[in-house]
Amino acid sequence: MKRFYALLCVSLTLGAVAPAFAASPEEKVDPIDKAANECLAKPEGQTTAGMVDCTHKAFVAYDKQLNEVYKKVLATVDAESAKQIRDAQRKWVAWREAQIKADDGPWRADRGSLASMDIEAMNVDAVRARIKELQYYAP
């Protein structure tokens, strides 16, 4: 029974993480997602620590892309829009920092290692969503 439970947890975890990097056949696969999928497919990417590491690498790459998109947007909009977007971005960054702090709170002590994978995947989703929001402003 313990073995079944362990396999179920791994299956659910892989199912929960994999869709974050999935694309339909007609969509072009994002290079960051492709790298994450390749990382997750390696033997070391199939351990809990490996999954967290692969997902964190995607987070770092998307965070870099977020900064590039942000700079491009500010360079292409009028001064008033740039001010408003800058203000919104600063508030978003403050929210993200507060969320990361909350994610690392004492509540995690009894949640096990799966929480780390879930949190990394949610961090990726948040940054990806913010990139899309900022891209809306770009010409």
N, C-alpha and C positions, 0 to 999 in steps of 0.2 A: 504494500500500500504506500509506503514512503517513497519507493521508486516511482510509482505512478504519479504521486503528487509532485515529485521533483521534475519529472518529464512534462507534466502539465504546466508547471510554472515556467519552464524554459520555453515551451511552445507558445504560451500566452505572451511571454516577454518578447519573443522574436516576432510574433504577430503584431504586438503593440509598437515595436520599434520599426519594423520593416516598412509599414505603410507610410511612415514619415518620409521615406526616400523613394517611394514607388512612383512610377509614371506610366501612363497608358501607352500602348505600343505606338500610337501616332504622335505622341509628344516627344520633343527632343529632351533627352535626359540632361539635367543641369550637371555641369562638371563637378560641383561640390557633392551633389547626391551620388554621382557615379563613383567618386572617390570613397564616399562613406559606404556604399554598397560593396565595393571591392574590399575595403577594410573589414567590414562585417563578415565577408565570405571567407576570410583567412581563418585558420584554426585559432589564432590568438584573438580574433575578433568575435569568437563565439563563446568566450567566457564572460562573466559579468563585468569584470574589470576591462576586458577588451571592448565590449559593447559600449561601456561608458567612455572609454578613450576614443573610439571611432566617432561616436556621436559628438564628443567634445571638440574633436578636430573639425567636424562640420560646423559646429557653433562658431569656432574661431574664424573659419573661412567666411561664413556668412556675416559675421560681425565686421570683418574687413570690407566685404562687399557693401554692407550697410553704410560704412563711412565714406566709401567712394561715391555711392549714389547720393548721399546727403550733400557732399561737396559739389557734385555736378548740379544738383537741383538748385542749390543756393546761387550758383554761378549763372543759372539760366532764367531766374525769375526776377521780377521787379523788387525794389528795395522794401516796400511794405510787405509783400508776400514773403520775402526772405526773412524779415523780422518775425513774422507770425510762425513760419515753419521752424525757425531757430528756437523760438520759445516752446513750441510743441515738442520739438526734439529733445530739448533740455528736460522737459517734464517727463517725456517717455524714458529717457535715460535714468532719471531719478526713480521712476516707477520700477524699471528693470533692476536697478541696484537694490531697491527695497525688497523686491520679489526674490532676488538671489539670496539676500540675507535671511528672509523668512524661510526659504527652501533649506537653508543650512541650520535651522533652529533645532532646539532640543527635542522636538517632536519626532525627529528622524531616528533617535536612538533605538527605538523598538520597531522600526519599519523594515529593517533588512536591506540588503543590497539592491533589491529591485527598485526601490525608491530612487536611487541614484540614476538608473537608466531612464526612468520616467521623467525625472526632473531635467536631465540633459536633453531629452527629446522635446520637452515643453519649451526649453530655452531656444532650441533650434527653431521651433515653430513660431515663437514670439519674434525672433529676429527676422525670419523669413517674411512674416506678416508685415513687419514694419518696413522692410525693403519695398514690398508691393505698395504700401501706402505712400512712401516717398516717391516711388516711380510714377505715381499718378500725377505729380506736379511737373515732372520733366516733359519737355516738348517731344 
